[in-house]
């Protein structure tokens, strides 16, 4: 008789009392194994002794209810057994951090447990990915860190039904999250398509080059731009010129930083970009009017169309930064 634990594929389970204070689990893999004399049996130690709370973890279109042990997609329950669900909760508690395989063993299986741990954890992660429609090769939610463990990539917000308001999103050290106050309106990382990292970096660099060309072009033609303001009878043309020069001067070093960060594959770009985004959004929307500074050289309709496209650019840039962070 071969005795060991298979913590996933157990069809017969019986709780027992071990060492006076710990709940154990004996498992038999199948009736066929029983007949053949190869009984897959064992003790899972501390597994599933984590105290359940009423927290609800929300990420993308999914939510995990810790109290009921349910995973839901847009309110519809998705089948996920208790052990993979506990592994998922460990990852949701620490978004964007690496949770090592040893930590999972200690917290879910117990340090004094003799189990087929590697097989059990691998199977649990595969079941989670199947439930989330995720992929190991192109992960949107769970990334495998070879030789270490796993990392949850998507921003996570934790909420308690007892509270009137949901709590702030959990901190993410590698932060694919940009800003909580825009999160309900803007695209979330889990909704973004998978794309080659090299392409994401290239597009991000091209966006910075485009904005730099606007700033340098405007500063090189201040006299002509002042004349355009006067012709359009805009209020306080002198003040508008000061605003143009000031914003261009401030944004040039910011764009150079983002350009070089993407070019050199700076790993902490998402964290650096996060506090910049609200300010950049306002300034980029102002600079979306920059095609009208070329009104002497292009038709009004073309300037209007270009401005409409530039209104979208700060949001496209944000999506690229999220994809950049997710691909690390």
Secondary structure, DSSP 8 states (H G I E B T S, - for coil): ------SSS-SEEEEEEETTTEEEEEEE--HHHHHHT-------TTTT-S---SEEEEETTEEEETTTTEEEETTEEE---HHHHHHHHHHHTTTTSEEEHHHHIIIII-TT--S-HHHHHHHHHHHHHHHHT--SSS-SSEEEETTTEEEE-S--EEEETTSSS---B---SS-----GGGTTTS--GGGS----HHHHHHHHHHHHHHHHHHHHHHHHTHHHHHHHHHHTT-TTHHHHHHHHHHHHHHHHHHHHHHHHHHHTT-TTHHHHHHHHHHHHHHHHHHHGGGGGGGTTTS-HHHHHHHHHHHHHHHHHHHHHHHHHHHT-
